[in-house]
Amino acid sequence: MKLLKDILYKAGIANVVGSTNVAVEKICFDSREVEKLSLFVAVSGTQVDGHQFIDLAIEKGAQAIVCQIMPEKLIDGVTYVEVEDSSRALGVIASNFYDNPSLEIELVGVTGTNGKTTTATLLHDLFTQLGLKSGLLSTVINKIGVKPIVSTHTTPDAIQLNALLRKMVEEDCKYCFMEVSSHAIHQNRIAGVEFKGAVFTNITHDHLDYHKTFSEYIKAKKLFFDGLSDSAFALVNKDDKNGLVMMQNTKAKQYTYALKSMADYTCKIMENDFSGMLLNIAGNEVWTKLIGGFNAYNMLAIYSVADLLGIEKLEILTAISKLVSVDGRFQYIKSENEVAGIVDYAHTPDALKNVLKTINDIRTGNEQVITVVGCGGDRDKEKRPVMAGIACEMSDKVILTSDNPRSENPDEIIKDMRAGVEAIHFKKVLAISNREEAIKTACSLAETGDIILVAGKGHEKYQEINGVKLPFDDLQVLNQTFEILKK
């Protein structure tokens, strides 16, 4: 239990009606979760305005309300706190409620369009290998040490986030590595949280359904770096033209990493094939089981963060050599008749291009590359024709299929994708809206030595159709089909 007055520190208070000397046992921004002695924070969300539920929250036992707009009718015995921004205040209050756990752990956030999950997860794996107990907050899973906790969002809400960080501190985690999405930054889910470091991987076309313009998307990412303290570090990919943009106005100590330009941390790919890569990082050669140029960036980012956190260089390189790929990120399998299957989460134009470039850099040229790709429903429509165009340019055969259609008709999504297919590529393209059938068809078309890429869903174990999440696993379907075809 906390007193309201103790958890309002730095919340941006504009006005208070009532006593702040009241007990708070729970913080809620969803009125359905309100109980007695709750503090209800009315947040204007993307779908619903929490101010509409203030009366309901009071009926259910809330005795304190934080809001941006004072209600016309005030209830006796209830404390009302008016703030400048209730979504930001929620983060600050949640942090105070859990005794500011981010001050007791070395928290590193990773943001960017591609590479967030891999970088955060592999950092956690690396530190775990070194015997340094760490937390992980990612799209795929959250972990306290090696204990998994199911993840529902790229970044948890402010209350969940601080509760998880407090639990990590209580269980003696010294570090935490966290994906930080543009949505989370824009919605103030990380307000009040103190980061030891921030990593920028890259920024490409994505989430324009939410941010509307690419400029707004960049601004959201930059806000993360603007909020860093002078005791933190900011590490950016200098090969991305927006990397240095992130550095503008940050108080943090600035560092860069790059494969193609001069930077504080550099890397060169010495060898690259389907078994892994030989990298030269900061003058030292290291073999990694991960594949492709985009993973060279991830390895360099991981090395850089570990170095900035004070880990001995030889220890970092030894641990890097033992790392394995993250679920759904360039997962490589091979059939009995030597057909290669690759499952990757690539769901943006740039990610798809990177994966196909990696495949084309390694292939001999005597085999076919068959790409199975779809686009999500109720999301950014502009990337649909772009992704289809990339798949056609960089593959020998393409099967356009369903991803997570959500409330949209899969055939309409495929129709949008077809708009990006040039006439010279018409003959290489099939459209099969059933994703399982699309993968099976790709396998039946493949001959010895061919390479099948199944892109878009990666680690996901479901397919979302009309609001229902149905069990579906790209890697499992690919494996099962390989087994059937060998009989």
C-alpha positions in Angstrom: 0.0 0.0 0.0 1.1 3.5 -0.8 -0.2 7.0 0.0 -1.4 8.9 -3.1 0.8 11.9 -2.2 3.9 9.7 -2.4 3.3 8.4 -5.9 2.4 11.7 -7.6 6.0 12.9 -7.6 6.9 14.3 -11.1 3.4 13.4 -12.5 2.8 16.9 -13.9 0.1 18.0 -11.5 -2.1 21.0 -12.6 -4.8 20.9 -9.9 -5.9 18.8 -7.0 -9.4 18.5 -5.4 -9.5 16.5 -2.2 -6.9 14.9 0.0 -3.7 13.3 -1.3 -3.3 11.6 2.1 -5.3 8.6 1.0 -4.2 4.9 0.6 -3.7 3.4 -2.9 -3.4 -0.4 -3.2 -3.7 -0.7 -6.9 -3.3 1.5 -10.1 -5.7 1.0 -13.0 -6.3 2.6 -16.3 -9.0 0.0 -17.3 -12.2 0.5 -15.3 -12.9 -3.3 -15.4 -9.9 -3.9 -13.2 -10.8 -1.3 -10.5 -11.3 -2.5 -6.9 -11.5 -0.8 -3.5 -8.6 1.5 -2.8 -7.7 1.8 -6.5 -6.3 4.8 -8.2 -8.0 5.1 -11.6 -6.0 7.0 -14.3 -8.2 8.2 -17.1 -6.2 7.9 -20.3 -7.4 9.0 -23.7 -6.4 5.9 -25.7 -6.4 5.3 -29.5 -9.7 3.5 -29.2 -11.4 4.6 -26.0 -11.3 7.7 -23.8 -10.9 6.6 -20.1 -12.6 9.8 -19.0 -15.9 8.2 -20.0 -15.4 5.6 -17.2 -14.5 7.8 -14.2 -18.0 7.4 -12.6 -17.9 3.6 -13.2 -14.4 3.4 -11.6 -15.7 5.3 -8.5 -18.7 3.0 -8.3 -16.3 0.0 -8.2 -14.3 1.5 -5.3 -11.7 3.9 -6.8 -11.2 6.7 -4.2 -8.7 8.7 -6.3 -8.8 9.8 -10.0 -6.1 11.1 -12.2 -7.3 12.9 -15.3 -6.5 15.5 -17.9 -10.0 17.0 -17.8 -11.8 17.5 -14.5 -15.3 16.0 -14.5 -18.2 18.5 -14.3 -19.6 16.6 -11.3 -17.2 15.8 -8.4 -18.1 13.2 -5.8 -17.5 13.9 -2.1 -14.8 11.8 -0.6 -13.0 11.1 -3.9 -9.7 12.8 -4.7 -9.3 14.2 -8.2 -5.8 15.0 -9.6 -5.7 17.0 -12.8 -2.5 16.5 -14.8 -1.0 17.9 -18.0 -0.9 14.5 -19.7 -2.5 11.5 -18.1 -0.8 8.8 -20.3 2.6 10.2 -19.2 1.4 10.6 -15.6 0.4 6.9 -15.6 4.0 5.9 -16.4 5.5 8.1 -13.7 2.9 7.1 -11.1 3.4 3.4 -11.9 7.1 3.8 -11.5 6.7 5.5 -8.2 4.2 2.9 -7.0 6.8 0.1 -7.6 9.6 2.2 -6.0 11.3 3.1 -9.3 12.7 -0.3 -10.1 14.5 1.0 -13.3 16.9 2.8 -10.9 18.0 -0.5 -9.5 18.7 -2.4 -12.7 20.8 -1.7 -15.8 18.0 -1.3 -18.4 18.9 -1.2 -22.1 16.2 -0.5 -24.6 16.4 -1.5 -28.3 14.3 0.4 -30.9 14.2 0.4 -34.7 12.1 -1.2 -37.4 14.0 -4.5 -37.8 16.4 -6.3 -35.4 14.8 -5.3 -32.1 13.8 -8.8 -31.1 17.0 -10.4 -32.2 19.2 -7.8 -30.5 17.3 -7.8 -27.2 17.0 -11.6 -27.1 20.6 -12.3 -28.0 21.8 -9.7 -25.4 19.9 -11.6 -22.8 21.3 -14.9 -24.0 24.8 -13.5 -24.0 24.6 -12.2 -20.5 23.0 -15.4 -19.3 25.9 -17.4 -20.8 28.3 -15.1 -18.8 26.5 -16.0 -15.6 25.0 -12.5 -15.3 21.3 -12.8 -14.3 19.2 -10.6 -16.7 15.6 -9.9 -17.6 14.1 -9.8 -21.1 11.1 -7.9 -22.4 10.4 -8.8 -26.0 7.7 -9.4 -28.6 8.2 -13.1 -28.4 8.6 -13.6 -24.6 9.4 -11.9 -21.3 12.0 -13.6 -19.0 13.2 -13.1 -15.5 16.5 -14.9 -15.6 15.7 -18.0 -17.6 12.1 -18.2 -16.4 9.7 -17.4 -19.2 6.7 -15.1 -18.8 4.3 -14.9 -21.8 4.4 -11.6 -23.7 1.2 -9.9 -25.2 2.7 -6.7 -26.6 6.1 -5.5 -27.9 6.3 -3.3 -24.9 4.0 -3.9 -21.8 1.8 -1.1 -20.5 3.4 1.1 -17.9 1.9 -0.8 -14.9 3.0 -4.2 -16.2 6.4 -2.9 -17.1 7.2 -1.5 -13.7 5.7 -4.6 -12.0 8.0 -6.8 -14.1 11.0 -4.6 -13.5 10.4 -4.8 -9.7 10.1 -8.6 -9.9 13.4 -8.7 -11.8 15.1 -6.6 -9.1 13.6 -8.8 -6.3 15.0 -11.9 -8.1 18.5 -10.3 -8.3 18.6 -9.5 -12.0 21.4 -6.9 -12.6 20.5 -6.2 -16.3 17.3 -6.1 -18.4 17.2 -5.9 -22.2 14.0 -4.5 -23.7 12.3 -4.0 -27.1 10.9 -0.5 -27.2 8.3 -0.1 -30.0 7.3 3.2 -31.6 3.8 2.6 -30.3 5.1 2.3 -26.7 7.1 5.5 -27.0 4.2 7.5 -28.5 1.7 6.2 -25.9 4.1 7.0 -23.0 4.3 3.4 -21.9 8.0 4.0 -20.9 7.4 7.4 -19.2 9.1 7.5 -15.8 11.4 4.6 -16.6 15.2 5.3 -16.4 17.3 3.6 -19.2 21.0 2.9 -18.8 21.3 2.8 -22.6 19.3 2.9 -25.9 20.1 1.2 -29.2 18.8 2.2 -32.6 19.0 -0.5 -35.2 17.4 1.1 -38.3 14.2 2.6 -39.5 12.3 1.6 -42.6 8.7 1.7 -43.9 6.4 0.3 -41.2 3.5 1.2 -38.9 2.2 4.0 -41.1 -1.3 2.8 -40.3 -0.6 4.2 -36.8 1.9 7.0 -37.3 0.4 8.2 -40.7 3.6 9.6 -42.0 7.2 8.4 -42.1 8.3 11.7 -40.4 6.0 11.0 -37.5 7.3 7.5 -37.2 10.9 8.8 -37.0 9.9 11.4 -34.4 8.4 8.7 -32.2 11.7 6.8 -32.2 13.6 9.9 -31.5 11.6 10.7 -28.4 13.1 7.7 -26.8 16.6 9.2 -27.2 15.5 12.7 -26.3 14.4 11.3 -22.9 17.7 9.7 -21.9 19.7 11.1 -19.0 23.3 12.3 -19.2 24.4 9.1 -17.3 23.0 6.9 -20.1 24.5 5.8 -23.5 23.0 6.2 -26.9 24.2 3.6 -29.5 23.1 4.0 -33.1 23.6 2.3 -36.4 25.6 4.9 -38.4 24.9 3.1 -41.7 21.2 4.1 -41.4 20.9 7.8 -42.4 18.5 8.4 -39.5 20.9 7.0 -36.9 22.6 10.4 -36.3 19.1 12.0 -36.3 18.4 10.0 -33.1 21.4 11.6 -31.5 20.2 15.2 -31.9 19.2 16.7 -28.5 20.0 13.6 -26.5 21.9 14.2 -23.2 23.3 10.7 -23.3 26.9 9.7 -24.2 26.9 9.0 -27.9 28.3 6.0 -29.7 28.0 4.6 -33.3 28.3 1.2 -34.9 28.6 0.3 -38.6 29.6 -2.2 -41.3 30.0 0.3 -44.1 31.3 3.5 -42.5 33.7 4.8 -39.9 32.2 4.3 -36.4 33.1 3.7 -32.8 32.4 0.0 -33.3 33.0 -1.7 -36.7 32.6 -5.1 -38.2 33.5 -6.9 -41.5 32.0 -10.1 -42.8 34.9 -12.4 -43.8 32.8 -15.5 -44.7 29.1 -16.0 -45.1 27.2 -19.2 -45.8 24.2 -21.2 -44.5 26.3 -22.6 -41.7 27.1 -19.1 -40.3 29.5 -16.2 -40.6 33.1 -15.4 -39.9 33.2 -11.8 -38.6 36.0 -9.4 -37.8 34.7 -7.2 -34.9 37.0 -4.5 -33.6 40.0 -6.3 -35.1 39.1 -9.7 -33.7 37.8 -12.7 -35.7 34.8 -14.6 -34.3 32.6 -17.3 -35.9 28.8 -17.0 -35.4 26.1 -19.5 -36.2 23.8 -16.7 -37.3 23.5 -16.0 -41.0 23.4 -12.8 -43.2 24.4 -9.2 -43.2 21.5 -8.1 -41.1 22.7 -10.5 -38.4 26.2 -9.0 -38.7 24.6 -5.7 -37.6 22.9 -7.5 -34.7 26.1 -9.1 -33.6 27.9 -5.8 -33.7 25.2 -4.1 -31.7 25.3 -6.9 -29.1 29.1 -6.6 -28.8 28.9 -2.8 -28.5 26.3 -2.9 -25.8 28.2 -5.5 -23.8 31.4 -3.5 -24.1 29.6 -0.3 -23.0 28.3 -2.2 -20.0 31.8 -3.0 -19.0 32.1 -6.7 -20.1 35.6 -7.9 -21.0 36.0 -8.0 -24.8 37.3 -11.6 -25.0 34.4 -12.8 -22.9 31.9 -11.1 -25.2 33.5 -12.7 -28.3 33.5 -16.1 -26.8 29.9 -15.8 -25.8 28.9 -14.5 -29.3 30.4 -17.7 -30.9 28.0 -19.8 -28.9 24.8 -17.9 -29.7 22.1 -19.4 -31.8 19.3 -17.8 -33.9 16.2 -16.4 -32.3 12.9 -18.2 -33.0 11.5 -17.2 -36.4 14.5 -15.2 -37.4 16.2 -16.9 -40.3 15.5 -20.3 -39.0 17.1 -22.8 -41.4 16.1 -26.4 -41.9 16.9 -28.9 -44.7 14.8 -31.7 -46.2 16.1 -35.2 -46.9 16.4 -34.4 -50.6 18.5 -31.2 -49.8 15.8 -28.6 -50.2 16.5 -25.7 -47.8 13.7 -24.2 -45.8 14.0 -20.7 -44.1 11.4 -19.2 -41.8 11.7 -15.5 -41.1 9.6 -12.8 -39.4 10.3 -10.4 -42.3 7.1 -8.4 -42.5 8.4 -5.1 -43.8 9.8 -4.3 -47.3 13.3 -3.7 -45.9 13.3 -6.9 -43.8 12.2 -9.0 -46.8 14.8 -7.4 -49.0 17.5 -8.2 -46.4 16.5 -11.8 -46.0 16.4 -12.4 -49.8 19.7 -10.5 -50.3 21.3 -12.8 -47.7 19.9 -15.9 -49.6 21.0 -14.6 -53.0 24.5 -13.7 -51.7 25.0 -17.3 -50.4 23.2 -19.3 -53.2 25.2 -20.8 -56.1 22.8 -19.7 -58.8 22.0 -23.2 -59.9 18.9 -23.5 -57.6 15.5 -21.8 -57.4 14.5 -19.4 -54.6 10.8 -19.9 -53.9 9.3 -17.2 -51.7 6.0 -17.6 -49.8 4.9 -14.2 -48.5 1.7 -12.4 -47.4 0.8 -9.1 -45.6 -1.2 -8.5 -42.5 -4.8 -7.3 -42.6 -5.9 -4.0 -40.8 -2.4 -2.7 -41.1 -0.3 -0.4 -43.4 -1.6 -1.1 -46.9 1.1 0.9 -48.6 3.7 -1.8 -48.1 1.7 -4.6 -49.7 2.6 -3.9 -53.4 6.2 -3.0 -52.3 6.7 -6.3 -50.6 5.3 -8.3 -53.6 7.5 -6.4 -55.9 10.6 -7.1 -53.8 9.7 -10.8 -53.6 9.4 -11.0 -57.4 12.6 -9.1 -58.1 14.7 -11.3 -55.8 13.0 -14.8 -56.2 12.6 -17.3 -59.0 9.0 -18.2 -57.9 6.6 -16.3 -55.6 3.5 -17.5 -53.8 1.4 -14.7 -52.5 -0.7 -15.9 -49.5 -2.4 -14.9 -46.3 -0.5 -13.6 -43.3 -2.8 -12.5 -40.4 -5.8 -11.2 -42.4 -7.6 -10.2 -39.2 -10.9 -8.6 -40.3 -9.9 -8.2 -44.0 -10.6 -10.6 -46.8 -7.3 -12.4 -47.6 -8.0 -12.2 -51.4 -8.3 -8.4 -51.2 -5.0 -8.2 -49.4 -3.4 -10.4 -52.1 -5.0 -8.2 -54.8 -3.3 -5.2 -53.2 0.0 -7.1 -53.3 -0.5 -8.0 -57.0 -0.5 -4.3 -57.8 3.3 -4.3 -57.2 4.0 -7.2 -59.5 5.4 -6.0 -62.9 4.2 -7.7 -66.1 7.6 -9.4 -66.7 7.1 -11.3 -63.4 3.5 -12.5 -63.9 4.5 -16.0 -64.9 6.5 -16.6 -61.7 3.6 -15.7 -59.3 0.9 -17.9 -57.8 -1.8 -16.7 -55.4 -2.9 -19.2 -52.7 -4.8 -17.6 -49.9 -4.7 -20.6 -47.6 -1.2 -20.3 -46.0 -0.8 -24.0 -45.3 -1.6 -24.8 -48.9 0.8 -22.1 -50.1 3.7 -23.6 -48.0 2.9 -27.2 -49.2 2.8 -26.0 -52.8 6.2 -24.3 -52.5 7.6 -27.6 -51.2 6.0 -29.6 -54.1 7.6 -27.1 -56.6 11.0 -27.4 -55.0 13.7 -29.6 -56.5 17.0 -30.8 -55.0 19.1 -27.8 -53.8 16.2 -25.3 -54.0 15.6 -22.7 -51.3 12.1 -22.0 -49.8 11.6 -18.8 -47.9 8.5 -18.6 -45.8 8.3 -14.9 -44.7 6.1 -12.8 -42.5 5.1 -14.7 -39.4 8.3 -16.1 -38.0 7.9 -17.1 -34.3 4.1 -16.6 -34.3 2.2 -19.8 -33.4 -1.1 -18.6 -34.6 -3.0 -17.1 -37.6 -5.5 -14.3 -36.7 -8.6 -14.6 -38.9 -11.8 -12.5 -38.1 -10.7 -11.8 -34.6 -9.9 -15.5 -33.8 -6.3 -16.7 -33.2 -6.1 -20.2 -34.8 -3.0 -22.4 -34.1 -0.5 -22.1 -36.9 3.3 -22.5 -37.1 5.2 -21.9 -40.3 8.2 -23.9 -39.2 6.0 -26.8 -38.1 4.1 -26.9 -41.5 7.4 -26.7 -43.4 8.9 -29.6 -41.3 5.7 -31.8 -41.6 5.6 -31.2 -45.4 9.3 -32.2 -45.8 8.5 -35.4 -43.8 5.5 -36.2 -46.0 7.4 -35.6 -49.3 10.3 -37.9 -48.4 8.0 -40.9 -48.1 
